[in-house]
Amino acid sequence: MITGHVSFCGLDIRVHPGVFVPRWRSELLTFRALARLSETGVAIDLCTGTGAIAKVSSVKRPWAHVVASDSDARARSLRG
């Protein structure tokens, strides 16, 4: 089990026990999504886990509206 921090798309992502760690394969998905997300677009990251994709999207497209959602309270506690 990985807890603490992990690197994802060059960013430091917090990881709590029981929350899925972002996988390197998801970095490819993230870059493809960013290619489609306009500077002021909207992105929704469902079942976000650590929020890694949403965090990268927010950093790379700071004027876009990015929403992350997860039903697991442990995952939701990572943000804020």
VMD Tcl script that builds the backbone (N, CA, C; Angstrom):
set m [mol new atoms 240]
animate dup $m
set s [atomselect $m all]
$s set {name element resname resid chain x y z} {
  {N N MET 1 A 0.843 -1.172 0.000}
  {CA C MET 1 A 0.000 0.000 0.000}
  {C C MET 1 A 0.893 1.241 0.000}
  {N N ILE 2 A 0.574 2.166 -0.879}
  {CA C ILE 2 A 1.310 3.423 -0.943}
  {C C ILE 2 A 0.506 4.487 -0.215}
  {N N THR 3 A 1.149 5.158 0.711}
  {CA C THR 3 A 0.516 6.296 1.371}
  {C C THR 3 A 1.527 7.433 1.402}
  {N N GLY 4 A 1.027 8.608 1.456}
  {CA C GLY 4 A 1.898 9.771 1.483}
  {C C GLY 4 A 1.768 10.570 0.213}
  {N N HIS 5 A 2.720 10.381 -0.723}
  {CA C HIS 5 A 2.741 11.162 -1.951}
  {C C HIS 5 A 3.208 10.291 -3.107}
  {N N VAL 6 A 2.740 10.643 -4.312}
  {CA C VAL 6 A 3.176 9.972 -5.531}
  {C C VAL 6 A 3.261 11.033 -6.635}
  {N N SER 7 A 4.166 10.834 -7.563}
  {CA C SER 7 A 4.286 11.753 -8.695}
  {C C SER 7 A 3.337 11.310 -9.808}
  {N N PHE 8 A 2.595 12.282 -10.372}
  {CA C PHE 8 A 1.656 12.004 -11.462}
  {C C PHE 8 A 1.696 13.186 -12.420}
  {N N CYS 9 A 2.092 12.952 -13.640}
  {CA C CYS 9 A 2.210 14.015 -14.653}
  {C C CYS 9 A 3.088 15.164 -14.144}
  {N N GLY 10 A 4.080 14.826 -13.347}
  {CA C GLY 10 A 5.000 15.835 -12.847}
  {C C GLY 10 A 4.530 16.580 -11.610}
  {N N LEU 11 A 3.358 16.238 -11.102}
  {CA C LEU 11 A 2.843 16.900 -9.893}
  {C C LEU 11 A 2.883 15.939 -8.711}
  {N N ASP 12 A 2.994 16.489 -7.517}
  {CA C ASP 12 A 2.973 15.713 -6.292}
  {C C ASP 12 A 1.513 15.521 -5.878}
  {N N ILE 13 A 1.102 14.265 -5.738}
  {CA C ILE 13 A -0.283 13.939 -5.387}
  {C C ILE 13 A -0.297 13.252 -4.027}
  {N N ARG 14 A -1.144 13.740 -3.108}
  {CA C ARG 14 A -1.292 13.103 -1.797}
  {C C ARG 14 A -2.079 11.803 -1.942}
  {N N VAL 15 A -1.683 10.795 -1.171}
  {CA C VAL 15 A -2.370 9.500 -1.189}
  {C C VAL 15 A -2.637 9.079 0.251}
  {N N HIS 16 A -3.892 8.838 0.574}
  {CA C HIS 16 A -4.282 8.341 1.897}
  {C C HIS 16 A -4.513 6.844 1.831}
  {N N PRO 17 A -4.405 6.140 2.948}
  {CA C PRO 17 A -4.663 4.699 2.965}
  {C C PRO 17 A -6.054 4.379 2.421}
  {N N GLY 18 A -6.139 3.357 1.590}
  {CA C GLY 18 A -7.417 2.911 1.056}
  {C C GLY 18 A -7.883 3.640 -0.185}
  {N N VAL 19 A -7.155 4.670 -0.623}
  {CA C VAL 19 A -7.530 5.425 -1.815}
  {C C VAL 19 A -6.643 4.957 -2.964}
  {N N PHE 20 A -7.256 4.699 -4.117}
  {CA C PHE 20 A -6.498 4.197 -5.258}
  {C C PHE 20 A -5.392 5.158 -5.669}
  {N N VAL 21 A -4.232 4.608 -5.912}
  {CA C VAL 21 A -3.069 5.371 -6.362}
  {C C VAL 21 A -3.212 5.602 -7.868}
  {N N PRO 22 A -2.980 6.825 -8.343}
  {CA C PRO 22 A -3.064 7.050 -9.795}
  {C C PRO 22 A -1.992 6.238 -10.523}
  {N N ARG 23 A -2.411 5.570 -11.590}
  {CA C ARG 23 A -1.507 4.715 -12.335}
  {C C ARG 23 A -0.847 5.482 -13.467}
  {N N TRP 24 A 0.353 5.065 -13.833}
  {CA C TRP 24 A 1.087 5.743 -14.908}
  {C C TRP 24 A 0.294 5.707 -16.204}
  {N N ARG 25 A -0.506 4.650 -16.424}
  {CA C ARG 25 A -1.309 4.569 -17.655}
  {C C ARG 25 A -2.340 5.692 -17.719}
  {N N SER 26 A -2.766 6.162 -16.557}
  {CA C SER 26 A -3.738 7.255 -16.522}
  {C C SER 26 A -3.124 8.579 -16.955}
  {N N GLU 27 A -1.808 8.676 -16.937}
  {CA C GLU 27 A -1.157 9.888 -17.420}
  {C C GLU 27 A -1.455 10.087 -18.910}
  {N N LEU 28 A -1.463 9.006 -19.683}
  {CA C LEU 28 A -1.783 9.099 -21.114}
  {C C LEU 28 A -3.198 9.622 -21.315}
  {N N LEU 29 A -4.145 9.110 -20.534}
  {CA C LEU 29 A -5.527 9.571 -20.587}
  {C C LEU 29 A -5.613 11.054 -20.229}
  {N N THR 30 A -4.870 11.446 -19.212}
  {CA C THR 30 A -4.875 12.841 -18.770}
  {C C THR 30 A -4.390 13.775 -19.874}
  {N N PHE 31 A -3.296 13.412 -20.534}
  {CA C PHE 31 A -2.764 14.247 -21.610}
  {C C PHE 31 A -3.736 14.335 -22.791}
  {N N ARG 32 A -4.441 13.238 -23.089}
  {CA C ARG 32 A -5.442 13.271 -24.170}
  {C C ARG 32 A -6.621 14.156 -23.787}
  {N N ALA 33 A -7.033 14.083 -22.532}
  {CA C ALA 33 A -8.136 14.929 -22.070}
  {C C ALA 33 A -7.738 16.403 -22.104}
  {N N LEU 34 A -6.509 16.697 -21.693}
  {CA C LEU 34 A -6.039 18.081 -21.718}
  {C C LEU 34 A -5.989 18.634 -23.135}
  {N N ALA 35 A -5.686 17.785 -24.094}
  {CA C ALA 35 A -5.641 18.227 -25.491}
  {C C ALA 35 A -7.020 18.670 -25.971}
  {N N ARG 36 A -8.064 18.134 -25.341}
  {CA C ARG 36 A -9.439 18.471 -25.727}
  {C C ARG 36 A -10.061 19.560 -24.853}
  {N N LEU 37 A -9.479 19.820 -23.700}
  {CA C LEU 37 A -10.044 20.792 -22.764}
  {C C LEU 37 A -9.583 22.201 -23.126}
  {N N SER 38 A -10.532 23.041 -23.487}
  {CA C SER 38 A -10.184 24.424 -23.834}
  {C C SER 38 A -9.791 25.198 -22.578}
  {N N GLU 39 A -9.204 26.348 -22.785}
  {CA C GLU 39 A -8.725 27.166 -21.664}
  {C C GLU 39 A -9.837 27.524 -20.684}
  {N N THR 40 A -11.073 27.665 -21.163}
  {CA C THR 40 A -12.199 28.017 -20.294}
  {C C THR 40 A -13.269 26.929 -20.297}
  {N N GLY 41 A -12.876 25.718 -20.623}
  {CA C GLY 41 A -13.820 24.607 -20.713}
  {C C GLY 41 A -14.217 24.058 -19.358}
  {N N VAL 42 A -14.955 22.955 -19.395}
  {CA C VAL 42 A -15.432 22.276 -18.191}
  {C C VAL 42 A -14.987 20.823 -18.247}
  {N N ALA 43 A -14.438 20.327 -17.142}
  {CA C ALA 43 A -14.038 18.924 -17.033}
  {C C ALA 43 A -14.596 18.355 -15.738}
  {N N ILE 44 A -15.054 17.111 -15.804}
  {CA C ILE 44 A -15.581 16.429 -14.628}
  {C C ILE 44 A -14.814 15.120 -14.464}
  {N N ASP 45 A -14.217 14.926 -13.302}
  {CA C ASP 45 A -13.459 13.716 -12.991}
  {C C ASP 45 A -14.267 12.908 -11.981}
  {N N LEU 46 A -15.002 11.902 -12.483}
  {CA C LEU 46 A -15.838 11.065 -11.630}
  {C C LEU 46 A -15.029 9.912 -11.056}
  {N N CYS 47 A -15.386 9.479 -9.854}
  {CA C CYS 47 A -14.643 8.418 -9.158}
  {C C CYS 47 A -13.167 8.785 -9.127}
  {N N THR 48 A -12.895 9.970 -8.685}
  {CA C THR 48 A -11.584 10.605 -8.820}
  {C C THR 48 A -10.473 9.999 -7.976}
  {N N GLY 49 A -10.809 9.316 -6.885}
  {CA C GLY 49 A -9.746 8.764 -6.032}
  {C C GLY 49 A -8.929 9.881 -5.428}
  {N N THR 50 A -7.653 9.941 -5.757}
  {CA C THR 50 A -6.774 10.977 -5.213}
  {C C THR 50 A -7.032 12.347 -5.833}
  {N N GLY 51 A -7.777 12.394 -6.920}
  {CA C GLY 51 A -8.015 13.659 -7.610}
  {C C GLY 51 A -6.882 14.041 -8.539}
  {N N ALA 52 A -6.044 13.073 -8.890}
  {CA C ALA 52 A -4.846 13.356 -9.686}
  {C C ALA 52 A -5.177 13.976 -11.043}
  {N N ILE 53 A -6.126 13.396 -11.764}
  {CA C ILE 53 A -6.464 13.926 -13.090}
  {C C ILE 53 A -7.054 15.325 -12.961}
  {N N ALA 54 A -7.920 15.520 -11.976}
  {CA C ALA 54 A -8.506 16.843 -11.760}
  {C C ALA 54 A -7.442 17.861 -11.364}
  {N N LYS 55 A -6.483 17.462 -10.537}
  {CA C LYS 55 A -5.430 18.390 -10.114}
  {C C LYS 55 A -4.568 18.806 -11.302}
  {N N VAL 56 A -4.157 17.837 -12.120}
  {CA C VAL 56 A -3.348 18.158 -13.294}
  {C C VAL 56 A -4.138 19.060 -14.231}
  {N N SER 57 A -5.412 18.746 -14.437}
  {CA C SER 57 A -6.252 19.556 -15.318}
  {C C SER 57 A -6.356 20.987 -14.808}
  {N N SER 58 A -6.520 21.149 -13.508}
  {CA C SER 58 A -6.623 22.490 -12.911}
  {C C SER 58 A -5.328 23.281 -13.051}
  {N N VAL 59 A -4.209 22.601 -12.919}
  {CA C VAL 59 A -2.915 23.278 -13.032}
  {C C VAL 59 A -2.629 23.659 -14.482}
  {N N LYS 60 A -2.911 22.743 -15.399}
  {CA C LYS 60 A -2.601 22.979 -16.813}
  {C C LYS 60 A -3.613 23.896 -17.500}
  {N N ARG 61 A -4.843 23.943 -16.999}
  {CA C ARG 61 A -5.899 24.803 -17.553}
  {C C ARG 61 A -6.514 25.595 -16.406}
  {N N PRO 62 A -5.780 26.577 -15.871}
  {CA C PRO 62 A -6.230 27.276 -14.665}
  {C C PRO 62 A -7.545 28.041 -14.823}
  {N N TRP 63 A -7.947 28.380 -16.027}
  {CA C TRP 63 A -9.196 29.115 -16.233}
  {C C TRP 63 A -10.366 28.187 -16.514}
  {N N ALA 64 A -10.111 26.901 -16.660}
  {CA C ALA 64 A -11.188 25.930 -16.879}
  {C C ALA 64 A -11.883 25.634 -15.549}
  {N N HIS 65 A -13.107 25.162 -15.638}
  {CA C HIS 65 A -13.862 24.760 -14.445}
  {C C HIS 65 A -13.710 23.244 -14.327}
  {N N VAL 66 A -12.996 22.787 -13.305}
  {CA C VAL 66 A -12.725 21.358 -13.116}
  {C C VAL 66 A -13.412 20.897 -11.838}
  {N N VAL 67 A -14.209 19.833 -11.955}
  {CA C VAL 67 A -14.945 19.271 -10.824}
  {C C VAL 67 A -14.474 17.846 -10.611}
  {N N ALA 68 A -14.195 17.479 -9.363}
  {CA C ALA 68 A -13.819 16.112 -9.010}
  {C C ALA 68 A -14.838 15.575 -8.018}
  {N N SER 69 A -15.240 14.312 -8.213}
  {CA C SER 69 A -16.252 13.725 -7.337}
  {C C SER 69 A -15.906 12.273 -7.043}
  {N N ASP 70 A -16.177 11.854 -5.802}
  {CA C ASP 70 A -15.980 10.464 -5.416}
  {C C ASP 70 A -16.951 10.145 -4.297}
  {N N SER 71 A -17.475 8.927 -4.279}
  {CA C SER 71 A -18.416 8.529 -3.225}
  {C C SER 71 A -17.692 8.123 -1.945}
  {N N ASP 72 A -16.391 7.876 -2.021}
  {CA C ASP 72 A -15.606 7.438 -0.872}
  {C C ASP 72 A -15.136 8.655 -0.064}
  {N N ALA 73 A -15.503 8.707 1.204}
  {CA C ALA 73 A -15.138 9.837 2.055}
  {C C ALA 73 A -13.620 9.981 2.200}
  {N N ARG 74 A -12.876 8.857 2.154}
  {CA C ARG 74 A -11.411 8.947 2.254}
  {C C ARG 74 A -10.840 9.691 1.056}
  {N N ALA 75 A -11.400 9.471 -0.116}
  {CA C ALA 75 A -10.932 10.176 -1.302}
  {C C ALA 75 A -11.295 11.649 -1.233}
  {N N ARG 76 A -12.491 11.951 -0.805}
  {CA C ARG 76 A -12.929 13.355 -0.727}
  {C C ARG 76 A -12.117 14.147 0.285}
  {N N SER 77 A -11.570 13.483 1.285}
  {CA C SER 77 A -10.816 14.197 2.326}
  {C C SER 77 A -9.467 14.682 1.816}
  {N N LEU 78 A -9.022 14.242 0.650}
  {CA C LEU 78 A -7.726 14.645 0.122}
  {C C LEU 78 A -7.739 16.053 -0.422}
  {N N ARG 79 A -8.896 16.553 -0.768}
  {CA C ARG 79 A -8.982 17.880 -1.381}
  {C C ARG 79 A -9.522 18.876 -0.362}
  {N N GLY 80 A -9.296 20.131 -0.671}
  {CA C GLY 80 A -9.873 21.166 0.182}
  {C C GLY 80 A -8.845 21.969 0.885}
}
mol reanalyze $m
mol bondsrecalc $m
mol representation Tube
mol addrep $m
